[in-house]
Amino acid sequence: MNKRPLILVTNDDGITAPGIRKLIDVMKSIGDVVVVAPDSPQSGMGHAITVDSTLTVDQIKADGEQLEYKCSGTPADCVKLGIRQVLKRKPDLCVSGINHGSNASVNVIYSGTMSAAIEAGIEGIPAIGFSLLDYSWDANFDNLVEDIKKITMNVLENGLPEGIVLNVNFPNSQNGFEGIKICRQAKGNWVETFDKRVNPMGKEYYWLSGKFENMDKGEDTDIWALDNNYISVVPTQFDMTAHHFIQQLNNWDL
């Protein structure tokens, strides 16, 4: 690209999260940055949008030349408002993250990080979601920088096909990575439990917890890559049609 690209940055951990602060710094070295991110954590919100209450978007003081706005809504709301109200023109790229925690395998369904990227993809904007397999608030993102730059520059130079965004996950390693591996999404699921408790007023309530179960033994999956210290890159589409089942469904007596 001849001019500096316009990059929309968002996330689901909230605008003050260390992950997005690092991503903003990286993107400032590549293009002109505008940040529209949730004013509070929105993890696990998936592709939820706000339809039953009002939304606010407030500009905040930035630690640089980038423009930053906090939004009262979900990650998908942030992208919608960023495109429709905040930005003067359509961005050349949308990046979401860096998420504190995994968005590999089935996690992509629940992820606010990836839903923000997918929302941009729906609008025809190349988009990438970045995640690190470290849920800690003080996670160290320093050794991700060069690979984030490499992936981002490749997207800007090569573009992405319509309807496809990239889901990028980094293993939690401070000693470098084996490399970047292009993968498919592993088949896996959460074995969930609900911790039942009683509050001081005698009312029952529940805490959701669970353990991820990998049901996929393939060596071409994101889970395999991450388990073997590779950065996983999964091309992800929002067309959820099961195309392979259409012909069989046509044979039903419907």
LUMDOVEX-824029 format. One record per residue (C-alpha): residue in one letter; x negated, y negated, z negated; residue number from 1. Coordinates in steps of 0.001 Angstrom, whole numbers. Layout:
ATOM residuo       X       Y       Z num
ATOM       A       X       Y       Z NUM
...
This chain:
ATOM residuo       X       Y       Z num
ATOM       M       0       0       0   1
ATOM       N   -1303   -3453     917   2
ATOM       K     228   -5295   -2023   3
ATOM       R     464   -4380   -5664   4
ATOM       P    3489   -2127   -6138   5
ATOM       L    6345   -3081   -8449   6
ATOM       I    6623    -411  -11140   7
ATOM       L    9587      89  -13482   8
ATOM       V    8520    1725  -16763   9
ATOM       T   10930    3357  -19187  10
ATOM       N   11142    6231  -21684  11
ATOM       D   13405    7897  -24240  12
ATOM       D   11318    7532  -27425  13
ATOM       G   11953    3788  -27579  14
ATOM       I   10081     737  -26390  15
ATOM       T    7688     692  -29376  16
ATOM       A    6600    4338  -29024  17
ATOM       P    2847    4853  -28529  18
ATOM       G    3514    6966  -25436  19
ATOM       I    5176    4188  -23459  20
ATOM       R    2619    1650  -24681  21
ATOM       K    -143    3805  -23169  22
ATOM       L    1841    4312  -19945  23
ATOM       I    2347     549  -19620  24
ATOM       D   -1410      -4  -19917  25
ATOM       V   -2101    2586  -17214  26
ATOM       M     506    1177  -14831  27
ATOM       K    -799   -2384  -15289  28
ATOM       S   -4028   -1217  -13650  29
ATOM       I   -2032     -45  -10624  30
ATOM       G     745   -2564  -10039  31
ATOM       D    3080   -5226  -11376  32
ATOM       V    4969   -3801  -14324  33
ATOM       V    8468   -4410  -15643  34
ATOM       V    9548   -2443  -18703  35
ATOM       V   13185   -1643  -19502  36
ATOM       A   13333     866  -22345  37
ATOM       P   15645    1822  -25232  38
ATOM       D   15503    -303  -28359  39
ATOM       S   15569    2888  -30471  40
ATOM       P   14767    6593  -29948  41
ATOM       Q   17043    8332  -27428  42
ATOM       S   15448   11775  -27243  43
ATOM       G   17702   14614  -26122  44
ATOM       M   20259   12270  -24593  45
ATOM       G   19949   13918  -21194  46
ATOM       H   21655   11928  -18456  47
ATOM       A   24179   10263  -20765  48
ATOM       I   25374    6790  -19820  49
ATOM       T   27240    4220  -21906  50
ATOM       V   30860    3818  -20798  51
ATOM       D   32793    3173  -24025  52
ATOM       S   30862     252  -25483  53
ATOM       T   28870   -2785  -24384  54
ATOM       L   25199   -2849  -23478  55
ATOM       T   22614   -5473  -24324  56
ATOM       V   19287   -6170  -22647  57
ATOM       D   16910   -8568  -24392  58
ATOM       Q   13515   -9729  -23238  59
ATOM       I   10790   -9243  -25828  60
ATOM       K    7283  -10629  -26197  61
ATOM       A    4810   -8521  -24249  62
ATOM       D    1143   -7909  -24961  63
ATOM       G     206   -8925  -21423  64
ATOM       E    1604  -10310  -18183  65
ATOM       Q    4222   -7589  -17780  66
ATOM       L    7878   -8354  -18440  67
ATOM       E    9466   -6232  -21157  68
ATOM       Y   13124   -5720  -22044  69
ATOM       K   14693   -3638  -24771  70
ATOM       C   18077   -2080  -24007  71
ATOM       S   20737    -846  -26420  72
ATOM       G   21633    2066  -24129  73
ATOM       T   20308    5410  -22985  74
ATOM       P   17308    6021  -20707  75
ATOM       A   19649    6340  -17710  76
ATOM       D   21284    3040  -18723  77
ATOM       C   17846    1420  -18802  78
ATOM       V   17125    2421  -15218  79
ATOM       K   20568    1363  -13997  80
ATOM       L   20299   -2031  -15672  81
ATOM       G   16681   -2429  -14653  82
ATOM       I   17523   -1943  -10995  83
ATOM       R   20823   -3816  -10938  84
ATOM       Q   20220   -6715  -13336  85
ATOM       V   16605   -7171  -14382  86
ATOM       L   14467   -6657  -11297  87
ATOM       K   14519   -9107   -8428  88
ATOM       R   13967   -6331   -5914  89
ATOM       K   13979   -2542   -5767  90
ATOM       P   10870   -1136   -7455  91
ATOM       D    8334     868   -5506  92
ATOM       L    8050    3389   -8323  93
ATOM       C    9657    4339  -11627  94
ATOM       V    7645    6114  -14317  95
ATOM       S    9131    7490  -17525  96
ATOM       G    7260    8484  -20679  97
ATOM       I    4777    9324  -21921  98
ATOM       N    7132   11553  -23873  99
ATOM       H    6121   12782  -27306 100
ATOM       G    6834   16473  -26717 101
ATOM       S    7432   19010  -23974 102
ATOM       N    9825   18604  -21078 103
ATOM       A    8864   21897  -19433 104
ATOM       S   11272   24688  -18495 105
ATOM       V   14889   24221  -19648 106
ATOM       N   13923   21131  -21663 107
ATOM       V   14333   19151  -18443 108
ATOM       I   18105   19516  -18800 109
ATOM       Y   18200   17765  -22171 110
ATOM       S   15412   15287  -21565 111
ATOM       G   16102   11574  -21611 112
ATOM       T   12623   11057  -20183 113
ATOM       M   13370   13118  -17091 114
ATOM       S   16931   11829  -16776 115
ATOM       A   15540    8308  -16432 116
ATOM       A   13246    9510  -13640 117
ATOM       I   16118   11370  -11993 118
ATOM       E   18326    8266  -12181 119
ATOM       A   15640    6387  -10260 120
ATOM       G   15478    9241   -7769 121
ATOM       I   19228    9008   -7218 122
ATOM       E   18630    5381   -6242 123
ATOM       G   15992    6441   -3704 124
ATOM       I   13045    5312   -5841 125
ATOM       P    9997    7600   -6158 126
ATOM       A    9828    8627   -9797 127
ATOM       I    7665   10579  -12238 128
ATOM       G    8310   11756  -15785 129
ATOM       F    5208   12223  -17961 130
ATOM       S    5186   14289  -21169 131
ATOM       L    2574   15489  -23661 132
ATOM       L    3043   18644  -25722 133
ATOM       D    2551   16775  -28989 134
ATOM       Y    5609   15608  -30941 135
ATOM       S    3543   13534  -33349 136
ATOM       W    4169    9781  -33358 137
ATOM       D     409    9185  -33490 138
ATOM       A    -386   11579  -30624 139
ATOM       N   -3582   10791  -28704 140
ATOM       F   -2862    9953  -25056 141
ATOM       D   -6339    8728  -24102 142
ATOM       N   -7463   11781  -22141 143
ATOM       L   -4297   11698  -19980 144
ATOM       V   -5125    8380  -18358 145
ATOM       E   -7181    9448  -15337 146
ATOM       D   -4797   12239  -14356 147
ATOM       I   -1788    9935  -14719 148
ATOM       K   -3521    7488  -12398 149
ATOM       K   -4346   10251   -9904 150
ATOM       I    -768   11573   -9779 151
ATOM       T     725    8083   -9615 152
ATOM       M   -1538    6952   -6785 153
ATOM       N    -716   10083   -4806 154
ATOM       V    3011    9391   -5148 155
ATOM       L    2544    5772   -4067 156
ATOM       E     412    6786   -1066 157
ATOM       N    2354    9869      56 158
ATOM       G    5879    9139   -1159 159
ATOM       L    8378   11764   -2299 160
ATOM       P   11141   13426    -284 161
ATOM       E   14648   12109    -864 162
ATOM       G   16202   13622   -3962 163
ATOM       I   12948   14856   -5527 164
ATOM       V   11094   13525   -8589 165
ATOM       L    8050   14910  -10390 166
ATOM       N    8118   16445  -13855 167
ATOM       V    4566   16262  -15250 168
ATOM       N    3634   17924  -18544 169
ATOM       F     232   17799  -20262 170
ATOM       P    -972   20501  -22657 171
ATOM       N   -2041   19300  -26085 172
ATOM       S   -5802   19434  -25581 173
ATOM       Q   -8443   16915  -26563 174
ATOM       N  -11211   18817  -24738 175
ATOM       G  -10072   18261  -21178 176
ATOM       F   -7839   20291  -18876 177
ATOM       E   -8434   23171  -16468 178
ATOM       G   -6869   21106  -13700 179
ATOM       I   -3499   20249  -12181 180
ATOM       K   -1182   23097  -11190 181
ATOM       I    1876   22741   -8952 182
ATOM       C    4541   24928  -10542 183
ATOM       R    8106   26039  -10624 184
ATOM       Q   10287   25613  -13699 185
ATOM       A   10004   28623  -15985 186
ATOM       K   13107   30538  -16983 187
ATOM       G   13433   30023  -20702 188
ATOM       N   15873   28951  -23372 189
ATOM       W   16134   27887  -26978 190
ATOM       V   17195   30415  -29606 191
ATOM       E   19071   27942  -31739 192
ATOM       T   20060   27963  -35386 193
ATOM       F   22067   25501  -37453 194
ATOM       D   20913   24759  -40973 195
ATOM       K   24148   24351  -42949 196
ATOM       R   24033   21927  -45877 197
ATOM       V   26417   20058  -48176 198
ATOM       N   26204   16318  -48823 199
ATOM       P   26758   14741  -52291 200
ATOM       M   30445   14242  -51444 201
ATOM       G   30889   17952  -50846 202
ATOM       K   31166   17720  -47060 203
ATOM       E   29346   20291  -44947 204
ATOM       Y   26897   19156  -42288 205
ATOM       Y   24381   20818  -39977 206
ATOM       W   20802   20332  -38747 207
ATOM       L   20030   21847  -35352 208
ATOM       S   16782   23781  -35091 209
ATOM       G   15482   26556  -32919 210
ATOM       K   12598   28296  -31215 211
ATOM       F   11820   28240  -27509 212
ATOM       E   11807   31655  -25831 213
ATOM       N    9982   32094  -22520 214
ATOM       M   11754   34767  -20484 215
ATOM       D    9552   34294  -17422 216
ATOM       K    6314   36257  -17015 217
ATOM       G    5353   34609  -13719 218
ATOM       E    1978   32922  -13402 219
ATOM       D    3369   30162  -11172 220
ATOM       T    5494   28488  -13860 221
ATOM       D    5074   25333  -15891 222
ATOM       I    4975   27298  -19147 223
ATOM       W    2166   29534  -17863 224
ATOM       A     223   26501  -16712 225
ATOM       L     561   24734  -20049 226
ATOM       D    -288   27879  -22018 227
ATOM       N   -3472   28122  -19952 228
ATOM       N   -4464   24469  -20417 229
ATOM       Y   -3342   23223  -16994 230
ATOM       I   -1338   20068  -16321 231
ATOM       S    1959   21250  -14819 232
ATOM       V    3648   19365  -11982 233
ATOM       V    7132   20545  -11039 234
ATOM       P    8991   18951   -8107 235
ATOM       T   12481   18539   -9558 236
ATOM       Q   15728   17890   -7706 237
ATOM       F   19061   16624   -8936 238
ATOM       D   21062   18577   -6331 239
ATOM       M   22284   21377   -8607 240
ATOM       T   24048   23296   -5834 241
ATOM       A   23277   27033   -5882 242
ATOM       H   22776   27129   -2110 243
ATOM       H   21909   30844   -2096 244
ATOM       F   25364   31707   -3493 245
ATOM       I   27470   29742   -1009 246
ATOM       Q   27769   32522    1575 247
ATOM       Q   28705   35108   -1033 248
ATOM       L   31276   32750   -2514 249
ATOM       N   32766   32288     967 250
ATOM       N   33496   36009    1000 251
ATOM       W   35731   35794   -2059 252
ATOM       D   39491   35842   -1680 253
ATOM       L   39949   32165   -2458 254
